[in-house]
Every structure is written in C-alpha cells, then in structure tokens.
Amino acid sequence: MASNHDNLPSPKTKGTKGFSEPVKKAIEDMHAWEALTSPSVEDGQQAQTSIEAISKVLPKSNTFLRNVKIQQPATKITNVMKEIQAELDAKKLESAVLQEELERLKAQAQESDAEVEKQAEEIESLRKMAADTQSLLRQMIAFGQCQISPP
C-alpha cells in the first residue's frame, strides 16, 4: 500500500536538510504515525487501531494541538500535579514545624518531670528532717521535765 507521504523524506535520512525545525518535527511525526498504523503485523499481533496510534503520537508532539489551539491534557495534569505538589510541600513543611514543636514540648515536659521529681525528693528530705527535729524536741522536753520536777 502506497503512503500519501511517500514523497516526504525519511527522518532517518539527511533528506530533511533545508527544512525548518517544525517541518522536520512534523515529518518525523507523520513517519511515526505511518509506522504505528501500517498494516504490517508481526506474528500473532493485531494491528493498532487509530485511537491507539493517536494516543501514542499526540503526547510526543503538541504541534497539531497548538495549531488548533487545544491545550494538551498532559499540561493540565501537570498544572494540577504542580498544585498538588505545592500543597504537599506546604503540608510537609507544616508537619516538620509541628514535629519540631512536639519535640520541644516533649523536652520541656521531661525537664518539668525531672524538676518535679527533684522537688519531691527535697520535700521528702525536709519531712525526714522535720520528723527528726520533732523527735529531738520531744526528747529534750522529756529530759527537761525530768530535770525540773522536784525529787
């Protein structure tokens, strides 16, 4: 089957010399299209449908889409992905800030717990000292009463 574009040079040859870059790209795309839609089918494989061929060629070149002023869906997806990525980065930053705050608060809580434990030990020590002082005072009072009483 003869192609409608047999008179166009193959992109693999130097026949595109003299053409501008967009024309070279268009020739390349047409050859890619022909390769995808050609009726030659290898062992046991089915020929690709036009939709399958278009879905493989169009994402590689948006020349046609630009010419008809249609934005590629991949660009829209990319913009959405950029927005989502920006949101994700913001959430990660917020999470990191919150994690640092959590670590700081944990450290403060540990310091507070250590201070409370130290104060509890001091209170217990003071209680023992107070009990010893009271015991000593009782002994002194008892001794003093023995000394004051007439025989």
Secondary structure, DSSP 8 states (H G I E B T S, - for coil): ---TTTTS--TTSGGGTTS-HHHHHHHHHHHHHHHHH-S---TT-----HHHHHHHHGGG--HHHHHTT---HHHHHHHHHHHHHHHHHHHHHHHHHHHHHHHHHHHHHHHHHHHHHHHHHHHHHHHHHHHHHHHHHHHHHHHHHHHHS--
